[in-house]
Each structure stands twice: as C-alpha cells, then as structure tokens.
Amino acid sequence: MITLDQVKSVSHVVIGYAMGAVTAAMAVHVISSDQGNSLSNAISQIASGITSVVGGVMTIVAIGSAIWAGYRASPTQQMKAVEAMPEVDKIAVNPVNTTMVKAINDTSRPKVVSAKG
C-alpha cells in the first residue's frame, strides 16, 4: 500500500521538475521573474493541496477497508461463505436430542438432585 510519506516524496520530485521548468523559462526570458515567482508559488500550493487530498482519501480507504474486513471476517459471513461452496459436503446435524429435552421439561417427572455430603 502506498504511504503518505511516499506521496509526499513524489510530490517533492514533481515540484522539483516544475520549478526547474519555471527556472529554465525565466533563464531564456520566456517569462519575467515576477511571473516565475507567482508561478512557483502556485505550483507549490497545488502540490500541497493534492498531497492533502491524497492523504485524506488514503485515510478514508484504510478505515473503509478495516470495516469491510471486519464485516467479512464475522462468523456469520464465514458460515455463509462455506455454505455457498458446492465442494463442501453438507452434514445435517441435530444438536439437541429432543427426547431428552422433553424428559427434562416434563413437569410430571420428579427431579433428582444428588449431593455428596
């Protein structure tokens, strides 16, 4: 993933090339020194703005990715993903013995409590 420091480094390189072009234009008298200074300031401000925007977008993308990863890693989503796979054999499981549950909940049967003393 691209880090903010890498973006700032690229920004400095681009600013350097742009400033070199402005200096060359001033050297061959295509633009005056006042125009060169104002152009240099404008280039610096544009690069600074772009760096700030890219940093903000990268932060939003990182937060969104973390939220999405948390959602996709939830046990419910993992079960849905496994159930959607045709190559996974499906096993029907009855986790509760209904006869045992009926016997436990039957109020006509006495409850036996064993305590060692």
C-alpha positions in Angstrom: 0.0 0.0 0.0 1.2 3.5 -0.7 2.1 5.5 2.4 1.7 9.2 2.9 5.5 9.6 3.0 5.7 8.1 -0.5 3.1 10.5 -1.7 5.0 13.5 -0.2 8.2 12.2 -1.8 6.6 12.0 -5.2 5.2 15.5 -4.6 8.6 16.9 -3.9 10.0 15.3 -7.1 7.2 16.7 -9.2 7.6 20.2 -7.6 11.4 20.0 -8.3 10.8 19.3 -12.0 8.2 22.0 -12.3 10.4 24.5 -10.6 13.2 23.5 -12.9 10.9 24.2 -15.9 10.0 27.6 -14.4 13.6 28.5 -13.8 14.5 27.5 -17.4 11.7 29.6 -18.8 13.0 32.6 -16.7 16.5 31.9 -17.9 15.6 32.2 -21.6 13.4 35.2 -20.9 10.1 33.5 -21.8 8.6 34.7 -18.5 9.6 37.5 -16.2 11.0 36.9 -12.7 7.7 38.2 -11.1 5.7 35.7 -13.3 8.2 33.0 -12.3 7.8 33.7 -8.6 4.0 33.7 -8.8 4.1 30.5 -10.9 6.4 28.8 -8.4 4.1 29.7 -5.5 1.1 28.5 -7.4 2.8 25.2 -8.2 3.7 24.7 -4.5 0.2 25.4 -3.4 -1.3 23.0 -6.0 1.1 20.2 -4.9 0.4 20.8 -1.3 -3.3 20.6 -1.9 -3.0 17.4 -3.9 -0.9 15.9 -1.2 -3.5 16.8 1.4 -6.4 15.4 -0.7 -4.5 12.1 -1.4 -3.7 11.8 2.4 -7.4 12.2 3.2 -8.5 9.7 0.6 -6.0 7.2 1.8 -7.2 7.6 5.4 -10.8 7.0 4.3 -9.9 4.0 2.2 -8.0 2.5 5.2 -10.9 3.0 7.5 -13.4 1.6 4.9 -11.1 -1.4 4.3 -10.9 -2.2 8.1 -14.7 -2.0 8.4 -15.2 -4.2 5.4 -12.6 -6.8 6.6 -14.3 -6.9 10.0 -17.6 -7.5 8.4 -16.3 -10.2 6.0 -14.5 -11.9 8.8 -17.5 -12.2 11.1 -18.6 -15.8 11.9 -21.9 -15.3 10.2 -20.3 -14.3 6.9 -17.8 -17.1 7.2 -20.6 -19.6 7.6 -22.4 -18.1 4.6 -19.3 -18.4 2.5 -18.8 -22.0 3.5 -22.4 -22.9 2.8 -22.1 -21.3 -0.7 -19.2 -23.6 -1.7 -20.5 -26.5 -3.7 -17.5 -28.7 -3.0 -18.1 -28.7 0.8 -20.2 -31.7 1.9 -23.3 -30.7 3.9 -23.9 -32.6 7.1 -27.3 -32.4 8.7 -26.8 -32.1 12.5 -29.4 -32.3 15.1 -27.6 -30.7 18.0 -30.4 -31.3 20.6 -31.8 -34.6 21.5 -35.5 -33.7 21.5 -36.4 -36.8 23.6 -34.0 -35.7 26.3 -35.3 -32.1 26.3 -38.9 -33.3 26.6 -38.0 -35.5 29.5 -36.2 -32.7 31.3 -39.0 -30.3 30.8 -41.7 -32.8 31.8 -43.2 -31.4 35.0 -44.8 -34.8 35.9 -41.4 -36.4 36.4 -39.6 -36.0 39.7 -36.3 -34.1 39.6 -33.5 -35.9 41.3 -30.7 -34.0 42.9 -27.6 -35.8 44.0 -25.3 -34.2 46.6 -22.4 -35.7 48.2 -22.1 -34.8 51.9 
